[in-house]
């Protein structure tokens, strides 16, 4: 991760007991404020610090402790050699326990946490602030936004109401509520240091992200916890820190609730996130770009490529157009644009303002999915059972990074053909039986509903492209 320096690591602040901290290699609507009060009397009179006790009291009971258990077994350094020549190791399976935080968002037991907290877990348990424990069901998860939705069988639970992350201002006070180091009900305070922060994983994988940066102290176990404003309203889900040691060192990051709410609504309704894209490749505008495009200000997002049959092409957008607004919201960075686009579903109509030859124009878009249509994707259509694996489509930025024009990522591997082959989470499937894979549905279609696998081409975690001829 060259842009942070060789010694700085990007940590997800969950905790795996007995293991090193996880290194990540890689709503505005419905705001309820009727009963909320902002106790800022000290700030209002400028006689002392902001009083955050109300926000803390209102939120601490709505944050839970998430416990996970996973059985881990020793794996060969080269799983493909192991498949063809057998397992030469004698490692025994062992139980690995992990922990993180979660946020109750409804009285009937829906809970938000980070995907990396519960990913690959065989069991997930939740402990409330009153020490009651429940086994949680995983309703759905979205690796692209690092959000997962859990459900417990309980009623009349205290829960947090959604706030409006779009209205957060730099310097505004926020509280982080979570369970660091297995210490329950911990509250820390800080200010909003930055918005729309993008963090690229060390392996070059690009995720949909536009983080709220704060200086509220967070540590391992805070993952999936709440970031709230002084009214006690949820404005973000805590997710990452930048640290040399894995412990808090001044900067922490939360997923804004504008992204979280849409992801959660999709997971509840469809079991899968309905991801809409503009259909362009883009980059931030710097001084050189602004000069080349004759811009009076350094602002906006430059279109570097228009994808065939995408929403942008249909709206007559062109290379070198500079996007400045999306649905009326000013966007000046790729991360800010991602955050706004992330609120849309395929089939939604959107308004996009852009600069061309120094003149501002407005385009009307019909948002499409990565497959170039407006169809709704449900959990039943996600082909999660094909060869015992789950998949997600690659975004345009990821394909550019990998220098490919197609492929899907393996997001989960369970018992089945892919596990037998040694295929791991994070591998990119390029083709099945000599046919290019562009969406998860292609895996099922090109393998005759999972019954035929003769040839597979993929990219391993180290970037190596491998083709296997199985003769099935």
Buried (B, 14 or more C-beta within 10 A) or exposed (E): BEEBEEEEBBBBBBBBEEEEBBBBBBBBEEBEEEEBEBBBEEBEEEEEEBBBEBBBEBBBBBBBBBBBEBEBEEEBEEBBEBBEEEEEEEEEEEEBBBBBBBBBBEEEBBBBBBBBBBBBBEEBBBBBBEEEEBEBEBBBBBBBBBBBBBBBEBEEBBBBBBBBBBEBEEEBBBBBBBBBEEEBBBBBBBBBBEBBBBBBBBBBBBBBBBBBBBBBBBBBBBBBBBBBBBBBBBBBBBBBBBBEEBBBBEBBBBBBBBBBBBBBBBBBEBBBBBBBBBBBBBBBBEEEBBEEBEBEEBBBBBBBBBBEEBBBBBBEBEEEBBBBBBBEBEBBBBBBBBBBBBBBBBBBEBBBBBBBEEEEBEBEBBBBBBBBEBBBBEEEBBBBBBBBBBBBBBBBBBBBBBEBEBBBBBBBBEEBBBBEBBBBBBBBBBBBBEEBBBBBBBBBBBBEEBEEBEBBBBBBEEEEEEEBEEEE
